[in-house]
Amino acid sequence: QVQLVESGGGLVQAGGSLRLSCAAAGSIFGITAMGWYRQASGKQQELVASISSGGLTNYADSVKGRFTISRDNANNMVYLQMNSLKPEDTAVYYCNIRGRRFGEYEYWGRGTRVTVSS
């Protein structure tokens, strides 16, 4: 059974930085993409950033130039460096891993809360 464990959330002032980490516990093979989603209170979940197995990245327009996603393939970890944080970045951030091994699979973390004060 694979579990994703996020860490690094917290309270930060606007303009500050946080680094989120996600570790996959358990055996996992065939990862095709890793990413971060977020859900703010009263809003739908949205993709923040993703990175493919080949290193191709994709970002939401609202975070381009401020957030950077990276991954450690050897240790099945994914990171999100968040700079120049804004109050509108306040949300619960979820780690997501997708892959293919004897069929497609998808795992989600439980989320880590990020609060940006103005």
N, C-alpha and C positions, 0 to 999 in steps of 0.2 A: 504494500500500500504506500503510495507516494503522498507526502504532505509537503506543502509549501509554507514556509515560515517567513513572514516579513518582519523587518525591524527598521528602526531609524526615524519613525514618525515622532511628532511632538509639536510643541508650541514655539513659534518663531515670529519675530517682528517682520513687517514688510521690508523687503530689501535683503533679507537674510537668506541663508542657505541651509539645506538639509540633504542628506544622502540616505536614500532608502536602499535596503538590501533584501534580497529574497533567496533563501536557500531551499533547495529541493532535498528533502530527507527521504531516503529509500532509493531503490534501484530504478533508474529511468533511462530509457534508450530511445533513439530516434527522434530527438527533439527537433522540430522544424522552426519554431518561433517562441520567443519569450517576450513578455510585455507587461506593461503597467496600465491599469485602468483606474478610474476614480469615479466616485459618486458623491456629489455634494448633497446636502440636505434638501429634499424636495425636488431633486433633479434626476434625470436618467444617468445611468452609468455611461461613461465615455472613455474611448481609448486615449491614453496620454502619449504613449510611445511603445514601439515594438522593435524587435531586432531579430532578423532571421538567422538561421544557422550559418549562413554565409556572411553575416555581418551587415546586411542591409538594414538601414534604420528608417523608421517612419514616425513622424511626430504630429500631434494635433497642432493646428495653426496657433492656438493660444499659448503654446509653450515653446515654439520654435525659437532658438537663440538663447533660451534660458535653461532648458532641461537637456540633459544628456543621458542616454541609455547606453549601458555597456553590459557585457556578459563574460563570465568565466566558464568556458566550455568544459574544462577539465573537472571543475567542481560543481557544475550545474547550478551556477549562481547568476543572478541578474541584478543590476544596480540601476538606480535612477538618481543622478546628481541634479538637484534642483537649486538654481541660483535666482537671484532677483525675485524672490517670492512675492506674490501679491495676495491680498485678502481673498480674491476670487479663486485662488488655488486651494483654499480650504476645502477638504473633502476626506473621505476614507479612500485610501489607495490600495488597490488589490493587485497582487502578482498573478500572472497567468502564464501557463506553459502549454504549448500544443505540440503534438508530435504524431508520428505514425509508426506503429509496430504491431503487426497482426491486426491492423485496423487503426483508425484514428482515435486519439485520446486528447483530453483537455483537463488540466488541473487548475484549481484556484486556491489562493491563500485566503486567510480569514480577514485580512485587511489591517492596515495600520493608519491611524488618524493623523492627519496633518492640519494644523490650525495656524493660520497666518493672521496676526493682529495688525491693525492699521495704526 
